[in-house]
Amino acid sequence: MSLHDKLNKLRNEIAKGVIGQEDMVNSILIGLLTNGHILLEGVPGLAKTTTVKAVADAIALNFKRVQFTPDLLPSDIIGAQIYDMKTAEFKIKKGPIFTNLLLADEINRAPAKVQSALLEVMQERQVTIADDTFKIEAPFLVLATQNPIEQEGAYTLPEAQLDRFMFKVVVGYNTKEQEYEIAKKATMNSFEPIEKIVDKDILEQIKTEVKNVHIDKELEEYIVDIIDASRNPALYGLDDLIDVIHFGASPRATIDMFKAVKANAYLRGNDYVSPLDIAMVVKSILRHRIILSYEAMAKEINVDDVIQQIIEKIAIP
């Protein structure tokens, strides 16, 4: 069985516990294959937590869940230095961040000081507690869920943290047919258990194949043009967006796009990137990185519509 066939088998195994939500599952797999963190936004009950747990079970990864609340402290996530009265010495007690998959559930329920606890580990894959620095074992992925910002009791995530997420995936409702199937299986408790399909070694081999997916220089330049247009819309004839965009996407967006389009092409069974791969991931990569102006928010302009306007304006090579 080829590595790509194993990846498809992994996707089918996850589908045993998650009905529908293919975009969410594919996004999490792309994150795993590119070491990219994923932010899942949607109302409660859309299987966000269930999907993350299914992925962990199918790859036999260590999985920990932290429920973010307003009274959460940074030490509750990364750990702390504690005094052991028996030995009269300070010891390091590691927090739940020492895992492979960290589910930060309802991440926007905790204030900014807690969000800052994740900045180092999301970028550097290391944690500093007191005077000691600890490397996090690979693979490491933060999978965060959040309810829409306009709901009561939620905080806006800092831009520095948002930029560390490769994708922001907007999770929608299932179809009526899928919801019927979910209700039947949940009522009868007939969901099949998730079995281990691949291990960490196979995952690393698949990552190597993803890196070798070919992308033409013209498509790389096309990606750079899309990112640059979010910063300098006037240079691309997007005069309508000059007063709409307050800040464009960061260089991390370009890096993540280069990685994600290769992984998306691989998931589709191709060894080369096409413009379709760019179209499939561009909104998830940019929607949390483009900051709209107050004028745009007053006019209720949607960031996805802004991205659509950019990609329609720039010629596909």
C-alpha positions in Angstrom: 0.0 0.0 0.0 1.4 3.4 -1.0 1.7 6.2 1.4 -1.0 8.1 -0.3 -3.3 5.1 0.0 -2.6 5.0 3.7 -3.5 8.7 4.0 -6.8 7.9 2.3 -7.4 5.0 4.6 -6.7 7.4 7.5 -9.3 9.9 6.2 -11.9 7.1 5.9 -11.2 5.9 9.4 -11.8 9.4 10.7 -15.0 9.5 8.8 -16.3 6.6 11.0 -16.5 9.0 13.9 -17.2 12.2 12.0 -20.1 12.4 9.5 -19.6 15.1 6.9 -17.3 18.1 7.7 -14.9 17.1 5.0 -13.3 20.6 4.8 -12.6 20.5 8.5 -11.0 17.0 8.3 -8.9 17.9 5.3 -7.7 21.1 7.0 -6.6 19.2 10.1 -4.8 16.7 7.9 -3.0 19.5 6.0 -2.0 21.0 9.3 -0.5 17.6 10.4 1.4 17.3 7.1 2.8 20.8 7.3 3.1 21.4 11.1 0.5 24.1 10.8 -1.9 25.0 13.7 -5.6 25.2 13.0 -8.3 27.5 14.3 -11.9 26.0 14.0 -14.7 28.6 14.3 -18.3 27.6 14.6 -21.3 27.4 16.9 -21.3 24.6 19.5 -22.3 21.0 18.5 -20.6 20.8 15.1 -18.2 17.9 16.0 -15.1 20.1 16.3 -13.8 18.4 19.4 -14.9 14.9 18.2 -12.9 15.4 14.9 -9.7 16.3 16.7 -10.1 13.3 19.0 -10.7 11.0 16.0 -7.5 12.2 14.3 -5.5 11.6 17.5 -6.9 8.0 17.8 -6.3 7.2 14.1 -2.6 8.2 14.3 -2.1 7.1 18.0 -0.9 10.5 19.0 -0.9 11.9 22.5 -3.9 14.1 22.9 -4.8 16.6 25.6 -7.7 19.0 25.9 -7.7 22.3 27.8 -11.0 24.1 28.4 -10.3 27.8 28.1 -12.2 29.9 30.7 -11.9 33.5 32.0 -10.1 32.4 35.1 -7.5 30.2 33.4 -3.9 31.0 34.1 -0.8 30.6 31.8 0.6 28.1 34.3 -2.5 25.9 33.8 -1.4 25.3 30.2 2.4 25.3 30.2 3.2 24.2 33.8 5.0 25.8 36.7 7.9 25.6 39.1 6.7 24.2 42.4 8.3 23.7 45.8 8.6 20.1 47.0 8.6 20.2 50.8 9.9 16.7 51.1 13.1 17.4 49.2 13.2 21.1 49.9 13.8 21.7 46.2 11.9 23.4 43.4 10.6 21.0 40.7 9.1 21.6 37.3 5.5 20.4 36.9 4.7 20.2 33.2 1.4 21.3 31.9 -0.9 19.8 29.3 0.9 21.6 26.5 3.5 18.7 26.5 1.6 16.5 24.0 1.2 15.9 20.3 -2.2 17.3 19.7 -3.4 20.1 22.1 -7.1 20.9 21.8 -7.6 24.5 23.0 -11.4 24.3 23.4 -13.2 27.6 23.2 -9.9 29.5 23.1 -11.7 32.9 22.9 -13.2 32.4 26.4 -9.8 33.2 28.0 -8.2 36.7 28.2 -5.0 37.8 26.4 -2.6 36.9 29.1 -3.5 33.3 28.7 -3.3 33.5 24.9 0.3 34.8 25.2 1.2 31.6 26.9 0.8 29.8 23.6 2.9 32.2 21.5 6.3 30.6 22.1 5.2 27.0 21.7 3.3 27.7 18.5 6.2 29.3 16.8 9.3 27.7 18.4 7.9 24.3 19.5 9.4 24.9 22.9 8.2 26.0 26.4 10.1 28.1 29.0 9.2 27.5 32.6 11.2 29.6 35.1 14.8 29.3 33.9 14.4 26.1 31.9 13.5 25.6 28.3 11.9 22.4 27.1 11.5 21.2 23.5 8.1 19.8 22.6 8.1 16.4 21.0 7.1 16.3 17.3 4.6 16.2 15.9 3.0 19.1 17.8 -0.2 20.8 16.7 -2.5 23.3 18.4 -6.1 22.8 17.3 -8.2 25.6 18.8 -11.9 25.9 18.7 -13.9 29.1 19.1 -17.4 30.3 19.0 -18.2 33.3 16.8 -16.8 36.5 18.4 -20.1 38.2 18.6 -21.4 35.7 21.2 -21.5 36.9 24.8 -18.5 36.3 27.0 -15.8 36.0 24.3 -12.5 37.8 23.8 -11.0 38.9 20.5 -7.8 36.9 19.9 -4.6 39.0 19.6 -3.3 39.4 16.1 0.1 37.9 17.1 -1.7 34.7 18.0 -4.0 34.6 15.1 -1.0 34.9 12.7 0.4 31.7 14.2 -2.6 29.7 12.9 -2.1 28.4 9.4 -5.9 28.0 8.9 -9.0 29.6 10.2 -11.7 27.1 9.2 -15.3 28.3 9.5 -17.3 25.2 10.4 -20.9 25.1 9.1 -23.9 22.9 9.8 -24.2 19.4 8.3 -26.7 18.7 5.6 -30.2 17.3 6.6 -29.2 13.8 5.5 -25.9 13.9 7.5 -27.7 15.3 10.5 -30.3 12.4 10.3 -27.5 9.9 10.2 -25.7 11.6 13.2 -28.9 11.6 15.3 -29.6 7.9 14.5 -26.1 6.8 15.4 -25.9 8.9 18.5 -29.2 7.6 19.7 -28.2 4.0 19.2 -24.6 4.6 20.3 -23.6 2.9 17.1 -20.5 4.9 16.1 -17.6 2.5 15.2 -14.5 2.8 17.3 -11.6 4.6 15.6 -8.6 2.3 14.9 -5.0 3.2 14.5 -4.1 3.5 10.8 -0.7 5.2 10.7 2.0 5.9 13.2 4.4 8.8 13.7 7.1 7.2 11.4 4.6 6.8 8.5 3.4 10.3 9.1 7.0 11.6 8.7 7.3 9.7 5.5 4.1 11.2 4.1 5.4 14.7 5.1 8.5 14.0 3.0 6.4 13.2 0.0 4.4 16.3 0.5 7.5 18.5 0.5 8.5 16.9 -2.9 5.2 17.9 -4.5 6.1 20.2 -7.5 4.9 23.8 -7.7 5.7 26.0 -10.8 7.5 29.3 -10.2 4.6 31.1 -11.9 2.2 29.7 -9.2 4.6 30.7 -6.5 4.7 34.3 -7.9 0.9 34.2 -8.1 0.7 33.4 -4.4 3.1 36.2 -3.6 0.9 38.6 -5.7 -2.2 37.6 -3.8 -0.5 38.3 -0.4 1.0 41.6 -1.7 -2.4 42.7 -3.0 -3.8 42.5 0.5 -1.2 45.1 1.6 -1.0 47.3 -1.5 -4.4 47.0 -3.3 -3.8 50.1 -5.3 -0.9 48.5 -7.2 -3.2 45.8 -8.5 -6.1 48.0 -9.5 -8.1 47.2 -6.3 -8.9 50.9 -5.5 -12.2 49.8 -3.8 -10.1 48.0 -1.1 -7.8 50.9 -0.2 -10.1 52.2 2.6 -11.4 48.7 3.4 -8.1 46.9 4.4 -6.4 48.2 7.5 -3.6 45.7 7.6 -2.7 43.1 5.0 -1.5 39.5 5.5 1.9 38.8 7.0 4.9 36.9 5.6 3.7 33.9 7.5 0.7 33.8 5.2 3.0 33.4 2.2 5.0 30.6 3.9 1.8 28.8 5.0 0.3 29.1 1.5 3.4 27.5 -0.1 3.1 24.6 2.4 -0.6 24.2 2.3 -1.1 24.1 -1.5 1.4 21.2 -1.7 -0.4 19.3 1.0 -3.7 20.0 -0.6 -2.5 18.7 -4.0 -1.2 15.6 -2.3 -4.5 15.0 -0.6 -6.2 15.2 -4.0 -3.8 12.6 -5.3 -1.5 14.9 -7.4 2.2 15.3 -7.3 2.0 18.9 -8.6 0.2 22.1 -7.5 -2.6 23.5 -9.6 -4.4 26.9 -9.4 -7.4 24.9 -7.9 -5.2 24.0 -4.9 -4.6 27.7 -4.2 -8.3 28.5 -4.6 -9.2 25.8 -2.1 -7.0 27.0 0.7 -6.6 30.8 0.2 -9.6 31.9 2.3 -8.7 29.7 5.2 -5.2 31.1 5.2 -6.1 34.8 4.8 -9.4 35.4 6.6 -7.8 35.7 10.0 -4.8 37.7 8.8 -6.4 40.5 6.9 -7.6 43.2 9.3 -10.4 45.3 8.0 -10.8 49.0 8.7 -13.5 50.5 11.0 -15.2 51.8 7.8 -15.4 48.3 6.4 -16.9 46.9 9.7 -19.4 49.8 9.8 -20.5 48.8 6.2 -20.5 45.1 7.3 -18.0 44.1 4.6 -17.0 40.5 4.9 -13.3 39.5 4.9 -14.1 36.5 2.7 -15.6 38.8 0.1 -12.5 41.0 0.2 -10.3 37.9 -0.5 -12.6 36.9 -3.3 -12.3 40.3 -4.9 -8.5 40.0 -4.7 -8.3 36.5 -6.3 -10.8 37.6 -9.1 -8.6 40.6 -9.9 -5.2 38.9 -10.1 -4.7 36.9 -13.3 -4.2 33.1 -12.9 -1.0 32.1 -14.6 
